[in-house]
Amino acid sequence: MPDPGPDPAQARAEVEAVNAAFYAAFEQGDLDAMGALWLDAPDTVCVHPGAMPVRGAGAVHRSWALVMAHTSYIQFFLTDVEVSLRADVATLTCTENVLTGDDRTGPDVFGGAKALATQVFVRTPDGWRLWVRHAAPVLSDADDDDE
Amino acid sequence: MPDPGPDPAQARAEVEAVNAAFYAAFEQGDLDAMGALWLDAPDTVCVHPGAMPVRGAGAVHRSWALVMAHTSYIQFFLTDVEVSLRADVATLTCTENVLTGDDRTGPDVFGGAKALATQVFVRTPDGWRLWVRHAAPVLSDADDDDE
């Protein structure tokens, strides 16, 4: 198995920081910040919840413009953040506890939606970048008795 | 960016073959074959549709025993299979068009369920192994007009 690099603990911290920046960009509706976090490659993939994959950095960027245009308010409380490393690739899974609002519900109403995200990052000379994201709803089940 | 290896086309074919073996093992309820396809590591992850992640090769194996015990009939028609490579890691996305049956419905009834799977494979001395799987339902939307 390839070595995860000279300092796995540092790599994990870097990946978690990029992941946190991803959610901050989403919450703030900052499309430029969001775009800068993704790998600029034709095989970059984003699976928005319930949707088919969006493929290619350009298409992924446009999809975020659309998502942000339709999101008036969103806030994430991340739990179960787990990072795994293999050489220059990192996978991260986390539970997205989502707080949303629209014109009728204020931002103080907890939507209670929960999603599970799998994010795959690649190490580049400029830092870790998002290569693949797959987000999907979590249904209540036996594993999930914390609400 | 790391080179995907001496022969990317061969690597893609190998990954697709392991992916096909995964679905064959699921369809046949062959738990041994399924278990052999996964990376034997504590950071192996499987996200069954709508569920929280199962982490660790042993727990993933037990989860498949449970899934298989509750599946009387399942058949997959895969579409949109796409493989991407970075060094010794491959990501694969595919649409799972699912045919299922239970005691009441015969296997000739098309369930019509559709899921999207993201699978991450790692190259080992024994071949490519599943490191992370995230499967989730696809809802009908504008991107999906082929049914």
Interface residues (C-beta under 8 A of the other chain):
Chain A: M1 P2 A41 D43 V45 V47 P49 G50 A51 M52 P53 R55 D80 E82 S84 R86 A87 D88 V89 T91 T93 T95 L116 T118 V120 V122 T124 W131 V132 H134 A136 P137 V138 L139 D141 D143 D144
Chain B: M1 P2 A41 D43 V45 V47 P49 G50 A51 M52 P53 R55 D80 E82 S84 R86 A87 D88 V89 T91 T93 T95 L116 T118 V120 V122 T124 W131 V132 H134 A136 P137 V138 L139 D141 D143 D144
